[in-house]
Amino acid sequence: MTHPNPEPGLIRLGPDRSERRLVLLHGWGADADDLLDLAEVLVEPTVSVVALQAPLPHPGGSGRQWYDLQQPNWPQLPAARANLLERLGALAAEVPLEQTVVLGFSQGAAMALDVATAGEGLPLAGLISCSGYPHPAWEPGLQANKTILLTHGEQDPVVPYGASEVLQEQLRRSGIGAELIGFAGGHTIDSSLFPALRQYLSHQWPG
């Protein structure tokens, strides 16, 4: 169950403090609650789950966005990156990043990959990118995360499957393990992925 007094900009499931945390980053035009059903099938109730809401309203009038995809060169991206880093840092006061896995979908996946791997990166327990894509001039650096899991629909009409192939190649060139799981489907997190997602989570969390 969600908490009775939700905090602005995020939704919580399970305990605030735990040995394991899953952070969810939704896609363009969605809201913080978009991926909560996914968390309920992937993790035990003892896991702390935090779904972050993107900071900006979507231009379509409903939902949120991390930055405006319709503006040339995405000028809001640097501020979005700084905002997400600050929020993950604040959450680390409750559960260390070393015990935190971040799962992002679409624009949320692009944000997760950017902040987790750029420069020295973040010492996350794991990162799952679903239907993600690389930001312009993104160059992943060496960081503590040993393996990143990428999933992508092979018939995705929104973000082409090739975007995750590019992600995998760039990550591997930087010495970061990256597994890509494709599935016959579109711009979604298909239920056929659930066993692989659960297995990845169980391997990445300490203990």
Rosetta blueprint (number, residue, H / E / L):
1 M L
2 T E
3 H L
4 P L
5 N L
6 P L
7 E L
8 P L
9 G L
10 L E
11 I E
12 R E
13 L E
14 G L
15 P L
16 D L
17 R L
18 S L
19 E L
20 R L
21 R E
22 L E
23 V E
24 L E
25 L E
26 H L
27 G L
28 W L
29 G L
30 A L
31 D L
32 A H
33 D H
34 D H
35 L H
36 L H
37 D H
38 L H
39 A H
40 E H
41 V H
42 L H
43 V L
44 E L
45 P L
46 T L
47 V L
48 S E
49 V E
50 V E
51 A E
52 L E
53 Q L
54 A L
55 P L
56 L E
57 P E
58 H L
59 P L
60 G L
61 G L
62 S L
63 G L
64 R E
65 Q E
66 W L
67 Y L
68 D L
69 L L
70 Q L
71 Q L
72 P L
73 N L
74 W L
75 P L
76 Q L
77 L H
78 P H
79 A H
80 A H
81 R H
82 A H
83 N H
84 L H
85 L H
86 E H
87 R H
88 L H
89 G H
90 A H
91 L H
92 A L
93 A L
94 E L
95 V L
96 P L
97 L H
98 E H
99 Q H
100 T E
101 V E
102 V E
103 L E
104 G E
105 F E
106 S L
107 Q H
108 G H
109 A H
110 A H
111 M H
112 A H
113 L H
114 D H
115 V H
116 A H
117 T H
118 A E
119 G L
120 E L
121 G L
122 L L
123 P L
124 L L
125 A L
126 G E
127 L E
128 I E
129 S E
130 C E
131 S L
132 G L
133 Y L
134 P L
135 H L
136 P L
137 A L
138 W L
139 E L
140 P E
141 G L
142 L L
143 Q L
144 A L
145 N L
146 K L
147 T E
148 I E
149 L E
150 L E
151 T E
152 H E
153 G E
154 E L
155 Q L
156 D L
157 P L
158 V L
159 V L
160 P L
161 Y L
162 G H
163 A H
164 S H
165 E H
166 V H
167 L H
168 Q H
169 E H
170 Q H
171 L H
172 R H
173 R H
174 S L
175 G L
176 I L
177 G E
178 A E
179 E E
180 L E
181 I E
182 G E
183 F E
184 A L
185 G L
186 G L
187 H L
188 T L
189 I L
190 D L
191 S H
192 S H
193 L H
194 F H
195 P H
196 A H
197 L H
198 R H
199 Q H
200 Y H
201 L H
202 S H
203 H H
204 Q H
205 W L
206 P L
207 G L
